[in-house]
Amino acid sequence: MIITQNLSMASIKTLLCITLISLTMVQLTISTDPDILTDYVLPPNTTITDPNYFTFTGLRPLVNGTYPATFTAIKVTQNEFPGLMGQSVSYAVLEFPIGSLNPLHIHPRATELLFVIAGSLQVGFVDTSNKLFTQKLETGDMFVFPKGLVHFQYNSNSTEPAMAVSSFGSANAGTQSIANSVFNSTIYEGILAESFNTSADIVEKIESGLKG
């Protein structure tokens, strides 16, 4: 599906402007990276910069592109875009084919501000009192996921894919999958079984499913 099929050029420009404004707000109000004492940060052994250092072209394939077969997150952190080093901001473009899910996860180092630019999404997070906050978002809606809290995004629409842009108050917010961190690690199965009040057999089935 081509991005521009559902959005006019004027709509795209409006949405991008809102996204840039929201990104600036994130950087100013919820950034968590240490302040730097220089205009920008260079990688080790780098002494000369030009405009290319501050330019990222990795999202060009999205223009007139098609949706992937499964949920895909295209990250723009300092790892992909070194120009973000020290700037307390990063991006991710989230592509949701019909019925796809961004599973339960956390970002340990930053708040996430999500902006739906096409389609609709069911989103939610759980706070430290185990209260679930969930919302159905339409195109043009925004939602904030507080730093470090478990959250998800799901395209429940049976006919249309969805796309969203997320901004983070860190150049490297980090993403930790809840399922993989718990069941696809080296934690002793007996500990997991006791923690979830289940049997080791059930834990093994879950682990096998994740590895598969």
Backbone as JSON, one array per atom type, in Angstrom:
{
  "sequence": "MIITQNLSMASIKTLLCITLISLTMVQLTISTDPDILTDYVLPPNTTITDPNYFTFTGLRPLVNGTYPATFTAIKVTQNEFPGLMGQSVSYAVLEFPIGSLNPLHIHPRATELLFVIAGSLQVGFVDTSNKLFTQKLETGDMFVFPKGLVHFQYNSNSTEPAMAVSSFGSANAGTQSIANSVFNSTIYEGILAESFNTSADIVEKIESGLKG",
  "N": [[0.84, -1.19, 0.0], [0.56, 2.2, -0.85], [1.81, 5.05, 0.77], [0.79, 7.59, 0.15], [-1.73, 7.12, -0.83], [-3.88, 7.35, 0.93], [-3.64, 9.87, 1.91], [-3.65, 13.28, 1.15], [-1.34, 15.59, -0.45], [-1.31, 18.02, 0.91], [-2.35, 17.23, 3.35], [-0.36, 15.49, 4.21], [1.79, 17.28, 4.54], [0.76, 18.85, 6.61], [0.53, 16.96, 8.68], [3.19, 16.23, 8.98], [4.28, 18.62, 9.86], [3.04, 18.88, 12.36], [4.14, 16.65, 13.56], [6.88, 17.38, 13.66], [6.72, 19.56, 15.37], [5.82, 18.28, 17.69], [8.0, 16.64, 18.15], [9.96, 18.53, 18.78], [8.86, 19.5, 21.16], [9.06, 17.23, 22.76], [11.84, 17.01, 22.93], [12.45, 19.34, 24.36], [11.03, 19.14, 26.76], [10.94, 16.54, 27.91], [13.34, 15.3, 27.69], [15.98, 13.06, 28.49], [18.63, 12.44, 28.3], [22.08, 13.08, 29.19], [23.12, 16.49, 29.49], [25.03, 18.19, 26.96], [28.17, 19.86, 26.44], [28.95, 21.04, 24.18], [28.27, 22.11, 20.77], [27.51, 19.93, 19.22], [27.98, 16.34, 19.07], [30.66, 14.28, 18.15], [31.54, 11.12, 16.68], [34.11, 8.88, 17.95], [37.44, 9.56, 16.83], [36.67, 11.21, 14.76], [36.92, 14.2, 13.09], [36.17, 16.04, 11.2], [33.29, 17.5, 9.85], [30.41, 17.64, 7.7], [27.37, 18.79, 6.04], [26.23, 16.29, 5.53], [26.61, 14.73, 7.78], [24.62, 15.51, 9.5], [22.36, 14.66, 8.29], [19.85, 12.33, 7.5], [18.94, 9.69, 5.49], [17.61, 7.35, 5.49], [14.88, 6.85, 5.58], [13.74, 7.2, 3.15], [12.87, 5.01, 1.5], [10.26, 4.64, 2.39], [8.6, 6.39, 1.09], [6.19, 6.25, -1.33], [6.3, 3.55, -0.97], [5.59, 0.08, -0.06], [3.59, -1.65, 2.39], [5.11, -3.76, 4.85], [5.08, -7.39, 5.33], [4.79, -8.13, 7.96], [4.59, -6.62, 11.28], [6.69, -3.8, 11.47], [9.37, -1.91, 12.7], [11.07, 0.94, 12.01], [13.91, 2.21, 13.07], [15.34, 5.29, 14.14], [17.81, 6.06, 15.66], [20.71, 7.08, 17.58], [22.37, 5.1, 16.82], [21.71, 4.39, 14.21], [21.81, 6.88, 13.09], [24.26, 8.83, 13.57], [24.42, 11.58, 13.93], [22.56, 12.27, 15.83], [23.69, 11.93, 18.28], [24.02, 12.92, 21.61], [21.92, 14.73, 21.39], [19.47, 14.22, 22.54], [17.13, 13.16, 21.37], [15.13, 11.07, 19.25], [13.75, 8.95, 16.65], [11.12, 6.76, 15.47], [9.64, 4.88, 12.92], [6.65, 3.25, 12.58], [5.22, 0.48, 11.12], [2.22, -1.07, 10.42], [0.82, -3.83, 9.23], [-2.39, -5.26, 8.29], [-4.07, -6.38, 11.15], [-1.76, -6.64, 12.72], [0.68, -6.57, 15.42], [2.51, -4.64, 17.77], [4.3, -6.0, 20.13], [4.08, -6.31, 23.78], [6.25, -4.15, 25.46], [8.98, -2.12, 26.74], [10.47, 1.17, 27.0], [13.33, 1.92, 28.36], [14.73, 4.31, 28.72], [13.4, 6.62, 27.91], [10.46, 8.66, 27.37], [7.74, 7.98, 25.13], [6.25, 9.5, 22.35], [3.62, 9.07, 20.36], [2.38, 9.33, 17.04], [-0.25, 8.94, 14.91], [-0.27, 8.5, 11.51], [-1.53, 7.28, 9.43], [-4.35, 5.18, 8.97], [-5.62, 3.32, 11.8], [-5.13, 2.67, 15.32], [-5.09, 0.51, 18.16], [-4.04, 1.23, 21.32], [-2.08, 1.06, 24.36], [-1.03, 1.31, 27.84], [0.39, 0.09, 30.94], [0.31, 1.17, 34.25], [2.29, 1.59, 37.32], [0.6, 0.75, 39.27], [-0.73, -1.26, 38.19], [-2.83, -0.51, 36.55], [-4.61, -0.34, 33.56], [-4.34, 1.75, 30.77], [-5.98, 2.37, 27.95], [-6.59, 3.07, 24.46], [-8.38, 3.9, 21.48], [-6.96, 4.97, 18.57], [-7.22, 7.28, 15.93], [-6.37, 8.35, 12.56], [-4.19, 11.09, 12.73], [-4.31, 11.37, 15.45], [-2.64, 11.54, 18.68], [-0.61, 9.93, 21.2], [0.75, 9.42, 24.42], [3.29, 7.49, 25.87], [4.35, 6.85, 28.98], [7.66, 7.03, 30.33], [9.44, 4.02, 30.65], [7.25, 2.33, 31.2], [5.19, -0.57, 30.67], [3.9, -1.21, 27.45], [1.86, -1.26, 24.41], [0.99, -1.53, 20.88], [-1.59, -1.98, 18.52], [-2.95, -3.01, 15.46], [-6.1, -3.31, 14.88], [-7.79, -3.14, 12.78], [-9.52, -4.67, 10.17], [-9.31, -4.3, 7.49], [-7.56, -2.27, 6.64], [-4.13, -1.22, 6.63], [-1.83, 0.38, 8.97], [0.07, 3.28, 9.99], [2.53, 4.84, 12.0], [4.36, 7.45, 13.65], [6.89, 7.7, 16.0], [8.31, 9.69, 18.53], [11.11, 10.22, 20.68], [12.48, 11.13, 23.86], [15.24, 10.78, 23.97], [18.42, 10.02, 22.56], [18.88, 7.4, 22.31], [16.65, 5.47, 23.14], [16.17, 2.82, 23.76], [14.79, -0.49, 23.61], [12.95, -2.93, 25.18], [11.78, -6.08, 24.99], [9.1, -7.58, 26.61], [8.25, -10.3, 26.66], [10.46, -11.66, 25.45], [12.54, -10.9, 27.17], [11.84, -12.14, 29.51], [11.16, -14.87, 28.94], [12.9, -15.73, 26.97], [15.48, -15.8, 27.79], [18.22, -16.57, 30.0], [17.13, -17.17, 32.42], [16.45, -19.3, 35.1], [14.22, -22.02, 34.63], [12.67, -23.0, 36.7], [12.46, -20.81, 38.4], [10.97, -19.07, 36.82], [8.6, -20.57, 36.55], [7.73, -20.6, 39.21], [7.4, -17.87, 39.63], [5.29, -17.22, 37.89], [3.35, -18.83, 38.78], [2.93, -21.38, 37.66], [3.65, -24.38, 35.74], [6.81, -26.0, 35.01], [6.68, -27.19, 32.53], [4.85, -25.65, 31.08], [6.26, -23.28, 30.95], [8.42, -24.1, 29.36], [7.08, -24.59, 26.96], [6.26, -22.04, 26.24], [8.77, -20.79, 25.94], [9.76, -22.31, 23.83], [7.98, -21.6, 21.81], [8.58, -18.87, 21.46], [11.23, -19.01, 20.59], [10.81, -20.31, 18.24]],
  "CA": [[0.0, 0.0, 0.0], [1.35, 3.41, -0.95], [1.47, 5.98, 1.83], [0.05, 8.74, -0.35], [-3.05, 6.73, -1.28], [-4.88, 7.78, 1.88], [-3.34, 11.21, 2.38], [-3.3, 14.28, 0.15], [-0.06, 16.24, -0.18], [-1.53, 19.03, 1.94], [-2.51, 16.52, 4.62], [0.96, 14.99, 4.6], [2.57, 18.41, 5.04], [0.21, 19.24, 7.91], [0.89, 15.95, 9.67], [4.63, 16.3, 9.23], [4.52, 19.82, 10.68], [2.65, 18.54, 13.73], [5.15, 15.71, 14.07], [8.09, 18.11, 13.98], [6.44, 20.34, 16.57], [5.79, 17.36, 18.83], [9.37, 16.2, 18.37], [10.63, 19.62, 19.48], [8.34, 19.53, 22.52], [9.67, 16.12, 23.49], [13.24, 17.34, 23.19], [12.56, 20.42, 25.33], [10.35, 18.93, 28.03], [11.08, 15.23, 28.55], [14.62, 14.68, 27.34], [16.6, 12.44, 29.65], [20.05, 12.25, 28.1], [22.91, 14.11, 29.83], [23.4, 17.69, 28.69], [26.38, 18.27, 26.4], [28.77, 21.19, 26.58], [29.36, 21.47, 22.84], [27.14, 22.21, 19.86], [27.15, 18.59, 18.81], [28.93, 15.3, 19.47], [31.21, 13.51, 17.04], [32.04, 9.8, 17.03], [35.56, 8.84, 18.15], [38.33, 9.66, 15.68], [36.05, 12.02, 13.72], [37.27, 15.6, 13.33], [35.62, 16.9, 10.15], [31.89, 17.22, 9.54], [29.73, 18.43, 6.67], [25.93, 18.6, 6.22], [25.84, 14.88, 5.47], [26.62, 14.16, 9.13], [23.37, 15.89, 10.13], [21.29, 14.25, 7.38], [19.52, 10.9, 7.5], [18.14, 9.38, 4.3], [17.15, 5.96, 5.61], [13.42, 6.71, 5.5], [13.28, 7.43, 1.78], [12.09, 3.89, 0.94], [8.86, 4.69, 2.8], [7.86, 7.2, 0.13], [5.67, 5.41, -2.42], [6.63, 2.17, -0.69], [4.49, -0.8, 0.32], [3.67, -2.13, 3.76], [5.73, -5.08, 4.98], [4.15, -8.48, 5.64], [4.61, -8.17, 9.41], [4.9, -5.35, 11.93], [8.08, -3.39, 11.29], [9.77, -0.63, 13.29], [12.29, 1.49, 11.43], [14.44, 3.07, 14.12], [16.3, 6.34, 13.81], [18.49, 6.4, 16.9], [22.1, 7.45, 17.34], [23.04, 3.96, 16.19], [21.49, 4.5, 12.77], [22.03, 8.27, 12.67], [25.19, 9.36, 14.57], [24.2, 13.0, 14.16], [21.7, 12.44, 17.0], [24.45, 11.76, 19.52], [24.0, 14.07, 22.5], [20.83, 15.65, 21.1], [18.31, 13.85, 23.37], [15.94, 12.95, 20.56], [15.21, 10.03, 18.23], [12.51, 8.66, 15.95], [10.85, 5.42, 14.95], [8.46, 4.78, 12.07], [6.02, 1.97, 12.87], [4.34, 0.04, 10.05], [1.33, -2.12, 10.91], [-0.09, -4.5, 8.3], [-3.69, -5.61, 8.88], [-4.06, -7.34, 12.25], [-0.42, -6.83, 13.31], [0.87, -6.12, 16.8], [3.81, -4.33, 18.38], [4.04, -6.67, 21.41], [4.41, -5.66, 25.04], [7.66, -3.77, 25.59], [9.24, -0.86, 27.44], [11.63, 1.97, 26.62], [13.86, 2.25, 29.69], [15.44, 5.59, 28.84], [12.69, 7.77, 27.37], [9.04, 8.7, 27.06], [7.43, 7.86, 23.71], [5.1, 10.25, 21.88], [3.25, 8.41, 19.11], [1.49, 10.1, 16.17], [-0.79, 8.09, 13.86], [-0.33, 9.25, 10.25], [-2.4, 6.56, 8.5], [-5.05, 4.08, 9.59], [-6.01, 3.44, 13.2], [-4.4, 1.77, 16.22], [-5.47, 0.32, 19.55], [-2.8, 1.35, 22.08], [-2.28, 1.08, 25.81], [0.09, 1.07, 28.76], [0.03, -0.29, 32.31], [1.13, 1.93, 35.21], [2.88, 0.79, 38.39], [-0.48, 0.2, 40.11], [-1.34, -2.27, 37.32], [-3.99, 0.03, 35.87], [-4.44, -0.28, 32.12], [-4.86, 2.89, 30.03], [-6.02, 1.96, 26.55], [-7.3, 4.04, 23.64], [-8.44, 3.69, 20.02], [-6.45, 6.16, 17.91], [-7.49, 7.43, 14.51], [-5.37, 9.15, 11.85], [-4.07, 12.44, 13.26], [-4.28, 11.34, 16.92], [-1.37, 11.32, 19.36], [-0.71, 9.25, 22.5], [2.04, 9.41, 25.11], [3.61, 6.33, 26.69], [5.33, 7.3, 29.97], [8.97, 6.37, 30.35], [9.67, 2.8, 31.41], [6.05, 1.55, 31.47], [4.85, -1.59, 29.67], [2.89, -0.72, 26.53], [1.68, -1.99, 23.16], [0.19, -0.94, 19.81], [-2.21, -3.08, 17.77], [-3.84, -2.63, 14.37], [-7.24, -4.22, 14.9], [-8.57, -2.94, 11.57], [-9.5, -5.88, 9.33], [-9.26, -3.95, 6.07], [-6.54, -1.28, 6.3], [-2.91, -1.14, 7.44], [-1.66, 1.64, 9.7], [1.45, 3.76, 10.14], [2.69, 5.84, 13.05], [5.7, 7.96, 13.91], [7.13, 7.91, 17.42], [9.49, 10.47, 18.91], [11.61, 9.85, 22.0], [13.33, 12.13, 24.5], [16.59, 10.24, 24.13], [19.03, 9.61, 21.3], [18.9, 5.94, 22.32], [15.65, 5.16, 24.17], [16.21, 1.4, 24.1], [13.53, -1.24, 23.57], [13.07, -4.22, 25.87], [10.6, -6.93, 24.82], [8.76, -8.24, 27.86], [8.25, -11.75, 26.48], [11.82, -12.15, 25.23], [13.37, -10.66, 28.35], [11.46, -13.08, 30.56], [11.12, -16.27, 28.54], [13.92, -16.07, 25.98], [16.76, -15.49, 28.42], [18.78, -17.72, 30.7], [16.54, -17.31, 33.75], [16.12, -20.69, 35.42], [12.81, -22.29, 34.39], [11.98, -23.15, 37.98], [12.15, -19.47, 38.9], [9.86, -18.57, 36.01], [7.4, -21.31, 36.91], [7.29, -20.12, 40.52], [6.98, -16.48, 39.49], [4.02, -17.15, 37.19], [2.45, -19.8, 39.41], [2.61, -22.39, 36.66], [4.58, -25.5, 35.74], [7.98, -25.87, 34.14], [6.28, -27.62, 31.18], [4.24, -24.5, 30.42], [7.35, -22.34, 30.67], [9.16, -24.64, 28.23], [6.28, -24.39, 25.74], [6.35, -20.62, 25.89], [10.12, -20.56, 25.45], [9.88, -22.95, 22.52], [7.22, -20.78, 20.87], [9.32, -17.64, 21.19], [12.4, -19.33, 19.77], [10.34, -20.7, 16.91]],
  "C": [[0.87, 1.24, 0.0], [0.87, 4.42, 0.08], [0.53, 7.06, 1.33], [-1.33, 8.37, -0.85], [-4.13, 7.29, -0.37], [-4.71, 9.22, 2.31], [-3.01, 12.13, 1.21], [-1.97, 14.91, 0.52], [-0.21, 17.28, 0.92], [-1.66, 18.37, 3.31], [-1.17, 16.03, 5.13], [1.8, 16.11, 5.18], [2.09, 18.83, 6.41], [0.63, 18.26, 8.98], [2.37, 15.99, 10.0], [4.97, 17.51, 10.09], [4.18, 19.54, 12.14], [3.67, 17.61, 14.36], [6.42, 16.44, 14.48], [7.91, 18.96, 15.23], [6.46, 19.45, 17.81], [7.19, 16.88, 19.18], [10.15, 17.26, 19.14], [10.17, 19.69, 20.93], [8.94, 18.43, 23.37], [11.1, 16.47, 23.89], [13.38, 18.36, 24.3], [12.05, 20.03, 26.71], [10.63, 17.59, 28.7], [12.39, 14.55, 28.18], [15.3, 14.19, 28.6], [18.09, 12.23, 29.48], [20.83, 13.35, 28.81], [23.11, 15.31, 28.9], [24.83, 17.63, 28.16], [26.86, 19.7, 26.48], [29.33, 21.7, 25.26], [28.13, 21.53, 21.95], [26.62, 20.85, 19.43], [28.27, 17.64, 19.21], [29.37, 14.53, 18.25], [31.65, 12.13, 17.52], [33.55, 9.85, 17.25], [36.32, 8.87, 16.83], [37.7, 10.39, 14.48], [36.32, 13.49, 14.02], [36.63, 16.55, 12.33], [34.16, 16.5, 9.89], [31.44, 18.1, 8.38], [28.23, 18.18, 6.84], [25.46, 17.14, 6.19], [25.78, 14.24, 6.85], [25.29, 14.41, 9.83], [22.16, 15.52, 9.28], [21.1, 12.75, 7.45], [18.58, 10.62, 6.34], [17.5, 7.99, 4.36], [15.65, 5.76, 5.54], [12.89, 6.93, 4.09], [12.49, 6.26, 1.19], [10.62, 3.9, 1.33], [8.0, 5.46, 1.8], [7.48, 6.32, -1.06], [6.02, 3.94, -2.22], [5.4, 1.35, -0.34], [4.68, -1.25, 1.76], [4.35, -3.49, 3.79], [4.68, -6.13, 5.35], [3.85, -8.58, 7.13], [4.94, -6.8, 10.0], [6.39, -5.04, 11.8], [8.3, -2.02, 11.92], [11.09, -0.2, 12.66], [12.82, 2.53, 12.41], [15.41, 4.11, 13.56], [16.88, 6.83, 15.13], [19.93, 6.82, 16.56], [22.88, 6.31, 16.71], [22.91, 4.0, 14.68], [21.88, 5.87, 12.23], [22.93, 8.95, 13.72], [25.01, 10.85, 14.86], [23.3, 13.29, 15.35], [22.44, 12.34, 18.31], [24.45, 13.04, 20.34], [22.82, 15.0, 22.33], [19.51, 15.31, 21.8], [17.03, 13.68, 22.57], [16.19, 11.82, 19.57], [13.8, 9.74, 17.71], [12.35, 7.15, 15.77], [9.61, 5.52, 14.08], [7.92, 3.37, 12.21], [5.02, 1.63, 11.77], [3.54, -1.18, 10.52], [0.47, -2.68, 9.78], [-1.4, -4.85, 9.03], [-3.51, -6.66, 9.97], [-2.73, -7.52, 12.96], [-0.29, -6.12, 14.65], [2.32, -5.75, 17.06], [3.71, -4.83, 19.81], [4.48, -5.85, 22.62], [5.9, -5.4, 25.15], [7.77, -2.49, 26.41], [10.4, -0.14, 26.76], [12.23, 2.5, 27.92], [14.42, 3.65, 29.84], [14.66, 6.8, 28.32], [11.19, 7.56, 27.3], [8.86, 8.59, 25.55], [6.18, 8.68, 23.38], [4.77, 9.76, 20.48], [2.21, 9.24, 18.36], [1.05, 9.21, 15.02], [-0.94, 8.9, 12.58], [-1.15, 8.53, 9.18], [-3.06, 5.41, 9.23], [-5.45, 4.37, 11.03], [-5.26, 2.4, 14.03], [-5.09, 1.69, 17.58], [-4.17, 0.33, 20.35], [-3.11, 1.3, 23.57], [-1.0, 0.91, 26.57], [-0.45, 0.73, 30.13], [0.92, 0.47, 33.27], [1.57, 1.03, 36.36], [1.85, 0.3, 39.42], [-1.27, -0.85, 39.35], [-2.65, -1.81, 36.69], [-3.69, 0.17, 34.38], [-5.1, 0.98, 31.56], [-4.82, 2.52, 28.56], [-6.91, 2.91, 25.76], [-7.29, 3.59, 22.18], [-8.04, 5.0, 19.35], [-6.8, 6.13, 16.44], [-6.37, 8.27, 13.88], [-5.37, 10.59, 12.37], [-4.03, 12.5, 14.77], [-2.87, 11.1, 17.44], [-1.62, 10.64, 20.7], [0.68, 9.21, 23.11], [2.15, 8.16, 25.97], [4.69, 6.77, 27.7], [6.58, 6.42, 30.0], [8.95, 5.11, 31.22], [8.45, 1.95, 31.69], [5.74, 0.59, 30.32], [3.73, -1.07, 28.78], [2.87, -1.53, 25.24], [0.95, -1.11, 22.15], [-0.31, -2.08, 18.92], [-3.12, -2.52, 16.68], [-4.97, -3.65, 14.28], [-8.11, -4.09, 13.66], [-8.41, -4.14, 10.64], [-9.36, -5.59, 7.85], [-8.12, -3.02, 5.68], [-5.32, -1.39, 7.21], [-2.84, 0.21, 8.15], [-0.19, 1.99, 9.77], [1.48, 4.83, 11.21], [4.15, 6.25, 13.14], [5.83, 8.21, 15.4], [8.39, 8.74, 17.62], [9.83, 10.16, 20.36], [12.52, 10.95, 22.55], [14.71, 11.62, 24.83], [17.12, 9.88, 22.76], [19.1, 8.09, 21.2], [17.97, 5.46, 23.43], [15.73, 3.72, 24.63], [14.83, 0.77, 24.02], [13.75, -2.6, 24.19], [11.76, -4.98, 25.74], [10.33, -7.68, 26.12], [8.86, -9.76, 27.71], [9.66, -12.3, 26.31], [12.69, -11.99, 26.46], [13.09, -11.7, 29.44], [11.68, -14.53, 30.13], [12.2, -16.68, 27.54], [15.3, -15.67, 26.49], [17.27, -16.74, 29.13], [18.26, -17.82, 32.14], [16.11, -18.76, 33.96], [14.62, -20.93, 35.31], [12.02, -22.47, 35.67], [11.59, -21.81, 38.58], [10.98, -18.88, 38.13], [8.56, -19.26, 36.38], [6.83, -20.83, 38.24], [6.74, -18.7, 40.43], [5.61, -16.35, 38.86], [3.01, -18.18, 37.7], [1.97, -20.83, 38.4], [3.64, -23.51, 36.73], [5.74, -25.24, 34.8], [7.64, -26.27, 32.71], [5.68, -26.43, 30.41], [5.31, -23.48, 30.05], [8.14, -22.81, 29.45], [8.39, -24.45, 26.93], [6.34, -22.94, 25.28], [7.71, -20.29, 25.31], [10.31, -21.12, 24.06], [9.15, -22.13, 21.46], [7.94, -19.52, 20.49], [10.54, -17.91, 20.31], [11.99, -19.71, 18.36], [9.96, -19.49, 16.09]]
}
